[in-house]
Amino acid sequence: MVPMVGHFQEFEDEYLETMYEFYESDSDARVRTGQLASRLGVSPASATEMVQRLAQRGYLDYVPYKGAMLTPDGLVHGRKMKRRHRLAEVLLEILPYEGNAHETACRLEHAIDDDLEVALSALVGPEGVDPSGRPIPEPTEDIALRLPSNSQSLSFRQLIDGQEGKLAALLLPGAAIDLLRGDGIGIGSVVVKKGHQIWQEDKLLMTLSDEWMERIFVTISKE
């Protein structure tokens, strides 16, 4: 299979992600290029050209006049892009973000790498949904291996006093993150909640406002 490289990759990502949307509705149906063009807002000729290109690269099974389906490789990539899009929407919901979340998520999804996907997955948890209630697709096998299977994600506020958790995300101003890093605290560090304070063992790290308590996320063991 020819790898997807360069600026053209984002267009290919969009097509495969859109094909995955059709797959979610009917996994056995072929998608006609006219349907794909309408969904993406492009000309039928452009859609046909891209479908043929993706078929040549092994991502689509295309039959002229009947339509296209995702191949196993195409399904993996389309699912990954849709997962990253919905994770981006969750992130924008948490921030919170006042712009067009869908359009911004469309841009962000292409910038999410494996490490960021793992971090965002910790916010959502294994059975997460996006802000519209749609299920977030399963991660690829390599990402799944990096996710703890026996943990759940909570905001720091949700911890009870004295409870510890492993830092999963810090949606704080840069100065606050730098302060924590100065104490050797970062993603993966185990911290303890004491009221509005964040501690590590016997050391007070920071006193948090209500807002900041909602912007720190930890994972805790389900056991």
C-alpha positions in Angstrom: 0.0 0.0 0.0 1.3 3.4 -0.9 1.7 5.6 2.2 -0.3 8.9 2.4 2.1 11.8 2.6 2.3 15.5 2.2 -0.5 18.1 2.2 -2.7 15.9 0.2 -3.1 13.6 3.3 -5.7 15.9 4.9 -8.0 15.6 1.9 -7.6 11.8 1.9 -8.3 11.8 5.7 -11.5 13.7 5.1 -12.7 11.3 2.4 -11.9 8.2 4.6 -13.5 9.8 7.6 -16.6 10.6 5.6 -16.7 7.0 4.3 -16.6 5.9 7.9 -19.7 8.0 8.6 -21.5 6.1 5.9 -20.1 2.8 7.3 -21.5 3.7 10.7 -25.0 4.0 9.1 -24.7 0.8 7.0 -21.6 -1.2 7.1 -22.6 -3.3 4.1 -23.6 -0.5 1.7 -21.6 0.9 -1.1 -21.3 4.6 -1.3 -21.8 6.3 -4.6 -19.5 9.1 -5.6 -22.4 11.4 -5.8 -23.3 10.8 -2.2 -19.7 11.3 -1.2 -19.5 14.6 -3.2 -22.7 15.9 -1.7 -21.6 15.1 1.9 -18.1 16.8 1.3 -19.4 19.7 -0.7 -17.2 18.9 -3.7 -17.9 18.2 -7.4 -18.8 14.6 -8.4 -15.8 14.6 -10.7 -13.5 15.5 -7.8 -15.0 12.8 -5.7 -14.6 10.2 -8.4 -11.0 11.1 -8.9 -10.3 10.8 -5.2 -12.1 7.6 -4.8 -10.1 6.1 -7.6 -6.9 7.3 -6.0 -7.8 5.8 -2.7 -8.8 2.6 -4.3 -5.4 2.4 -6.0 -3.8 2.9 -2.6 -5.8 0.1 -1.1 -8.1 2.1 1.2 -11.3 1.7 -0.9 -13.0 -1.1 -2.9 -14.4 0.8 -5.8 -16.7 -0.6 -8.5 -17.7 1.9 -11.2 -21.4 2.8 -11.3 -21.9 0.9 -8.0 -19.9 2.8 -5.5 -17.1 2.3 -3.0 -16.6 0.6 0.4 -13.9 0.8 2.9 -11.2 -1.9 2.8 -9.9 -3.2 6.1 -7.0 -0.7 5.9 -9.5 2.1 4.9 -11.7 1.1 7.8 -8.8 1.4 10.3 -7.8 4.8 9.0 -11.4 6.2 8.7 -12.2 5.0 12.2 -9.0 6.6 13.6 -9.8 10.0 12.0 -13.4 9.9 13.3 -12.2 9.0 16.7 -9.8 11.9 16.7 -12.4 14.3 15.5 -14.8 13.3 18.3 -12.0 13.5 20.9 -11.2 17.0 19.6 -14.9 17.9 20.1 -14.7 16.7 23.7 -11.6 18.8 24.3 -13.3 21.9 22.9 -16.3 21.2 25.1 -14.1 21.0 28.2 -12.1 24.2 27.5 -14.8 25.6 26.9 -14.7 26.9 23.4 -17.1 29.4 22.0 -16.4 29.1 18.3 -17.7 26.5 15.8 -16.6 23.3 17.6 -17.3 21.0 14.6 -15.2 23.1 12.1 -12.4 23.5 14.6 -12.4 19.8 15.4 -12.1 19.1 11.7 -8.8 21.1 11.7 -7.6 19.7 15.0 -8.1 16.1 14.2 -5.2 16.2 11.6 -2.8 17.6 14.3 -3.6 14.9 16.9 -0.8 12.4 17.1 -0.7 9.1 19.0 0.6 10.6 22.3 -2.1 13.3 22.3 -4.8 10.7 21.4 -3.7 8.7 24.5 -4.0 11.8 26.7 -7.4 12.8 25.3 -8.6 9.2 25.7 -7.9 9.4 29.4 -10.3 12.4 29.6 -13.1 10.4 27.9 -12.7 7.0 29.4 -13.2 3.6 27.7 -16.9 4.1 27.0 -16.8 7.8 26.0 -19.2 9.8 23.9 -18.8 13.1 22.1 -20.7 16.3 23.2 -23.6 15.2 20.9 -23.9 11.8 22.6 -22.3 9.9 19.6 -20.0 7.0 20.6 -16.3 7.6 20.1 -15.0 4.8 17.9 -12.6 2.2 19.4 -8.9 3.0 19.3 -6.4 1.2 17.0 -4.7 -1.7 18.6 -1.4 0.2 19.2 -3.3 3.0 21.0 -5.4 0.5 23.0 -2.3 -1.2 24.3 -1.3 2.2 25.9 -4.6 2.8 27.6 -5.2 1.4 31.1 -8.1 -1.1 31.0 -8.9 -1.0 34.7 -9.1 2.8 35.3 -11.6 5.6 34.8 -11.1 9.4 34.3 -12.3 12.1 36.7 -11.8 15.8 37.1 -9.7 16.6 40.2 -12.9 18.1 41.8 -14.6 14.7 41.6 -12.0 13.1 43.8 -12.9 12.7 47.5 -10.5 14.2 50.1 -7.5 12.0 50.5 -8.1 10.1 47.3 -5.2 9.9 44.9 -5.1 9.8 41.1 -2.7 9.7 38.2 -2.5 12.9 36.2 -4.0 12.5 32.7 -4.4 16.1 31.5 -3.7 19.6 32.7 -5.8 22.2 31.0 -4.2 25.0 32.9 -2.4 28.2 32.0 1.2 27.7 31.0 2.6 29.3 34.1 0.7 26.9 36.3 1.9 23.9 34.3 5.5 25.2 34.5 5.2 25.5 38.2 4.1 21.9 38.5 6.9 20.8 36.2 9.4 22.6 38.4 8.4 20.2 41.1 8.8 17.3 38.8 5.0 16.9 38.3 3.5 16.1 34.9 1.3 13.6 33.1 1.5 10.3 34.9 2.4 11.7 38.3 0.3 10.4 41.2 -1.2 13.2 43.3 -3.6 13.5 46.2 -6.6 15.8 46.7 -6.9 17.6 50.1 -9.7 20.1 49.8 -8.7 22.6 47.1 -5.1 21.6 47.3 -3.1 19.2 45.2 -0.4 17.2 47.1 2.2 14.7 46.3 3.0 12.5 49.3 3.7 15.1 52.0 4.3 18.1 49.7 1.8 20.8 48.9 2.0 21.5 45.2 -0.7 24.1 44.6 -4.0 25.5 45.8 -6.6 25.3 43.1 -9.6 27.5 42.3 -12.9 25.8 41.5 -12.3 26.4 37.8 -8.8 24.8 37.9 -10.1 21.8 39.8 -12.4 21.1 36.8 -9.4 21.5 34.4 -7.2 18.9 35.9 -8.0 15.3 35.0 -6.8 12.1 36.7 -7.3 8.4 36.2 -8.1 6.2 39.2 -8.2 2.4 39.5 -11.6 0.8 39.3 -10.5 -1.9 41.6 
